[in-house]
Amino acid sequence: MNRTKVMINGLPGNVSTTVAQHVLNDERFELINHSLTGPEINYPSVEIYSVTVYLIKPENREQVIQEIKKAEGDFISVDYTHPSAVNDNAEFYCKHKLPFVMGTTGGDRSLLEKTVMQSDISAVIAPNMAKQIVGFQAMMEYAADIFPGLFAGYEIELKESHQKGKADTSGTAKAMVGYFKRLGIDFSAENIQKIRDPEVQRAVLGVPEAYLDGHGWHTYRLTSPDKTVRFEFTHNVNGREIYAQGTLDAVEFLAQKFDQNVKGKAFSMIDVLKGNTNK
């Protein structure tokens, strides 16, 4: 079996490290021992399960990526970097014809998709790589399509809690706002309660101490106009394993599309779940 070569960008970040560990433990994949990293990183390499991965600073990536492509051949890039780097990184991947999985949230998402669609590669772009949560989002989208206005007049309280280092508002929470709007609830993404204080997370929400530096807890509480009815949806994720597992499925999916010479397609995790090349 030919292994799919994978370059994990964003090391030594927590999610990228977890994904790299999964790649090393999975016979389907081979880890490329280089990683694009941010300008703030001041050391040359990291160790992942005794494998040395060399970190590439932004000013060196043009030259080094050519050397990697010459040495390694075709590979899939996985991006878990920083929201501020999303669009620039996407342009870099497209310029160098590097199919990629974009797990980083933030950036201009419309421009991100447009960049891919105007390129000679394809990509999987998702604000959430957890398959089960993506499935839940699909159910919400179905409800919004079939029952528009179902919750007209209801109010919503939306809280999302993530580790202190997460810079942006959850992309999943923003997507859910869109579904609830179509279901009739007047609510703006600016009103999402973004919780990043570890004390509040531990004492008020009840996030376990061990996962304060890596969790994703979301609650959507809907209340009827007369306050007599309440609906509540919650999904709490501790750790990063669920995202790594979904990321590898996305890599496998994208590798198949590369083998089929599919170009200029921006796939979602729904496409990954369906195995659908037409969306």
MARFIZA-260852 format. One record per residue (C-alpha): x, y, z. Coordinates in pm, 1 decimal, m for minus. Layout:
<recs>
          x          y          z
          X          Y          Z
...
</recs>
This chain:
<recs>
          x          y          z
        0.0        0.0        0.0
      133.4      341.5      m98.1
      121.0      575.3      196.6
       m8.7      929.8      156.3
      259.6     1179.0      250.1
      138.6     1451.2      486.0
      294.7     1779.6      592.8
      150.6     1917.3      917.3
      179.7     2295.1      937.5
      142.9     2486.8     1262.2
      382.7     2294.2     1482.5
      448.0     2318.3     1771.9
       79.3     2405.6     1820.3
     m136.9     2168.8     2022.6
     m376.7     2057.0     1748.4
     m104.3     2020.2     1486.7
      101.1     1814.6     1732.3
     m192.8     1583.3     1801.2
     m254.0     1538.6     1427.6
      114.5     1466.4     1367.9
      106.5     1199.3     1637.7
     m192.6     1035.8     1469.3
      m18.4     1043.9     1131.5
      282.3      865.8     1277.3
       55.9      598.4     1425.5
     m146.9      537.8     1107.8
      m24.6      301.9      835.5
     m212.9      499.1      569.9
       17.5      799.1      606.6
      378.1      911.7      612.3
      479.7     1229.1      796.9
      702.4     1476.8      617.1
      956.1     1603.4      867.6
      904.8     1973.8      798.9
      636.7     2215.4      915.7
      550.7     2575.0      830.0
      546.4     2775.3     1151.8
      495.5     3132.3     1268.7
      748.3     3415.8     1295.3
      732.3     3403.3     1674.6
      885.3     3054.8     1696.2
     1254.6     3087.3     1780.9
     1379.7     2728.4     1770.2
     1458.5     2514.1     1464.6
     1276.2     2186.7     1529.2
     1044.8     1980.7     1750.4
     1032.9     1614.1     1842.3
      717.8     1412.3     1770.9
      751.9     1057.1     1902.5
     1131.4     1074.4     1856.2
     1088.2     1205.5     1499.0
     1255.8     1541.1     1439.3
     1036.8     1786.1     1249.0
     1213.3     2095.9     1117.6
     1026.7     2424.7     1146.7
     1013.1     2657.0      847.4
      983.7     3030.0      917.8
      776.0     3244.3      676.9
     1080.8     3411.1      524.7
     1228.8     3072.9      427.4
      924.2     2886.3      302.1
      951.6     2969.6      m68.9
     1294.3     2812.1     m100.8
     1239.7     2521.1      137.9
      907.5     2411.0       m9.9
     1072.4     2363.1     m348.2
     1336.8     2144.0     m188.4
     1070.1     1939.8       m8.0
      864.6     1890.4     m323.9
     1174.9     1775.0     m511.9
     1266.5     1529.2     m237.0
      920.2     1401.4     m140.1
      705.1     1428.2     m452.3
      330.5     1478.0     m404.5
      187.9     1531.5      m55.8
     m110.1     1676.9      129.1
      m64.1     1980.7      352.8
     m261.7     2015.5      677.2
     m298.7     2365.4      819.2
     m347.7     2429.5     1190.9
     m167.7     2760.0     1213.5
     m320.0     3096.5     1316.8
     m636.0     3275.6     1197.3
     m427.5     3568.2     1074.5
     m235.0     3337.1      839.7
     m529.2     3155.5      678.3
     m558.1     3347.3      352.0
     m186.9     3399.0      300.5
     m120.8     3029.6      358.9
     m397.6     2931.0      118.3
     m243.7     3148.4     m152.2
       92.0     2984.3      m82.7
      m52.7     2633.5     m112.2
     m233.2     2717.8     m434.2
       70.3     2889.5     m584.9
      283.6     2581.0     m523.9
        6.9     2333.7     m615.8
      m13.4     2181.4     m269.4
     m356.4     2026.3     m196.0
     m445.5     2115.0      160.7
     m679.2     2054.5      451.8
     m756.8     2385.3      623.6
     m847.1     2318.5      985.5
     m753.1     2668.8     1099.1
    m1052.3     2890.9     1165.4
    m1077.9     3261.9     1093.8
     m964.5     3463.7      797.0
    m1181.1     3563.2      502.2
    m1363.7     3237.6      433.2
    m1521.4     3354.1      105.9
    m1181.0     3458.6      m24.5
    m1037.5     3128.6       98.1
    m1281.5     2926.2     m111.5
    m1241.4     3158.4     m409.3
     m863.1     3117.3     m395.0
     m898.6     2740.0     m416.0
    m1161.1     2746.4     m690.4
     m935.4     2962.3     m908.0
     m637.8     2730.2     m859.1
     m507.1     2400.9     m997.7
     m559.4     2214.1     m669.5
     m843.7     2118.9     m439.1
     m878.9     2152.1      m62.6
    m1092.9     2048.0      229.9
    m1196.0     2355.7      427.9
    m1381.0     2317.5      755.8
    m1417.5     2524.9     1074.5
    m1462.0     2197.5     1263.5
    m1300.8     1864.5     1182.2
    m1497.5     1664.2     1438.9
    m1716.9     1436.7     1226.2
    m1991.6     1393.6     1484.6
    m2029.7     1767.9     1533.7
    m2029.0     1819.3     1158.1
    m2308.5     1562.2     1139.6
    m2502.6     1757.9     1401.9
    m2455.7     2072.9     1195.1
    m2592.4     1888.2      892.9
    m2905.1     1801.1     1091.4
    m2946.2     2167.2     1184.2
    m2904.7     2269.8      822.1
    m3167.6     2015.3      720.0
    m3408.4     2158.5      977.1
    m3339.2     2511.5      853.8
    m3410.6     2405.5      494.9
    m3728.1     2207.9      569.7
    m3871.3     2417.0      854.5
    m3771.5     2779.7      797.1
    m3900.2     3009.8     1069.0
    m3972.8     2718.7     1305.7
    m3842.5     2912.2     1607.5
    m3965.0     3258.1     1504.9
    m3988.9     3485.9     1807.5
    m3759.2     3272.3     2022.4
    m3452.2     3415.5     2187.9
    m3117.3     3237.6     2193.5
    m2824.7     3239.9     2431.9
    m2511.9     3102.1     2269.3
    m2197.1     3027.0     2467.0
    m1874.9     2875.4     2339.3
    m1577.6     2796.2     2560.7
    m1231.3     2711.5     2432.3
     m879.5     2716.2     2571.4
     m733.4     3055.9     2652.3
     m502.3     3051.2     2351.0
     m781.0     3029.4     2089.8
     m772.9     3371.2     1929.2
    m1099.5     3381.3     1736.2
    m1464.7     3303.5     1792.8
    m1554.3     2942.8     1715.6
    m1630.4     2886.1     1348.4
    m1879.0     2616.8     1448.0
    m2068.0     2863.2     1667.1
    m2079.6     3112.8     1381.1
    m2216.5     2846.3     1147.6
    m2484.0     2754.5     1401.1
    m2592.2     3118.4     1418.4
    m2665.3     3097.9     1046.7
    m2888.0     2793.6     1091.5
    m3078.9     2950.0     1380.2
    m3133.1     3266.7     1177.5
    m3294.9     3059.9      904.9
    m3507.7     2895.7     1172.9
    m3644.9     3239.1     1258.9
    m3425.1     3361.8     1545.2
    m3291.7     3717.0     1526.5
    m2933.1     3684.1     1646.5
    m2590.9     3808.8     1541.4
    m2257.5     3630.5     1565.4
    m2128.0     3935.3     1752.6
    m2351.3     3831.8     2044.0
    m2186.2     3492.2     2090.9
    m2046.9     3464.5     2442.3
    m1681.9     3373.2     2389.4
    m1540.0     3229.3     2712.9
    m1161.9     3207.4     2745.5
    m1107.7     3261.9     3120.6
     m986.3     2934.5     3280.6
    m1136.1     3030.8     3618.9
    m1481.4     3078.0     3467.8
    m1442.3     2758.1     3267.6
    m1351.4     2556.2     3574.3
    m1571.8     2711.5     3842.1
    m1881.5     2809.2     3643.5
    m1894.7     2574.9     3345.1
    m1732.6     2273.5     3507.0
    m1462.9     2207.4     3247.5
    m1227.8     1943.2     3394.5
     m890.9     2079.5     3504.8
     m707.1     1844.7     3269.8
     m879.4     1994.4     2965.7
     m867.6     2365.9     3039.5
     m591.9     2396.2     2778.6
     m778.2     2192.3     2519.2
    m1158.8     2178.7     2496.7
    m1460.3     2299.7     2300.4
    m1784.3     2338.0     2495.7
    m2088.5     2483.0     2318.7
    m2438.4     2549.8     2449.4
    m2733.0     2683.5     2247.2
    m3030.0     2773.9     2470.9
    m3357.4     2874.1     2300.5
    m3643.1     3035.9     2493.0
    m3998.9     3101.3     2372.6
    m4142.5     3456.1     2371.2
    m4354.4     3389.4     2682.7
    m4065.8     3210.2     2860.6
    m4268.5     2889.7     2904.4
    m4066.3     2673.8     2662.9
    m3694.4     2612.1     2645.4
    m3481.2     2403.6     2411.1
    m3114.4     2339.6     2475.3
    m2847.3     2186.4     2254.0
    m2502.6     2110.9     2393.8
    m2186.1     1950.2     2261.9
    m1882.0     1933.8     2487.8
    m1548.1     1811.1     2357.2
    m1252.6     1749.1     2588.4
     m911.1     1717.3     2427.7
     m820.1     1721.7     2059.2
     m840.6     1357.0     1955.2
    m1175.4     1398.3     1779.5
    m1033.2     1671.1     1554.6
     m726.3     1467.3     1464.7
     m938.0     1168.3     1366.6
    m1155.1     1380.8     1139.1
     m850.8     1550.3      989.9
     m702.8     1219.6      879.1
    m1031.9     1125.3      714.1
    m1017.8     1458.9      530.7
     m659.5     1387.8      419.3
     m759.1     1046.4      285.6
    m1057.2     1199.2      102.5
     m842.3     1472.0      m52.0
     m574.8     1224.2     m158.1
     m841.6     1035.3     m354.3
     m948.4     1357.3     m527.3
     m584.9     1430.6     m611.4
     m549.6     1085.8     m768.1
     m862.7     1162.0     m971.7
     m704.5     1492.7    m1084.9
     m986.7     1700.7     m933.0
     m892.0     2068.3     m945.4
    m1041.4     2394.2     m822.0
    m1279.3     2235.4     m569.5
    m1330.2     2355.5     m213.8
    m1472.1     2058.0      m24.4
    m1629.7     2061.0      320.1
    m1635.9     1802.5      596.1
    m1988.8     1716.8      484.4
    m1834.4     1613.7      152.7
    m1582.9     1403.7      342.1
    m1860.0     1231.8      537.2
    m2060.9     1166.6      222.6
    m1768.2     1087.8       m5.0
    m1941.0     1326.4     m244.7
    m1729.6     1483.4     m521.4
    m2011.8     1692.9     m663.3
    m2034.6     1959.4     m395.7
</recs>
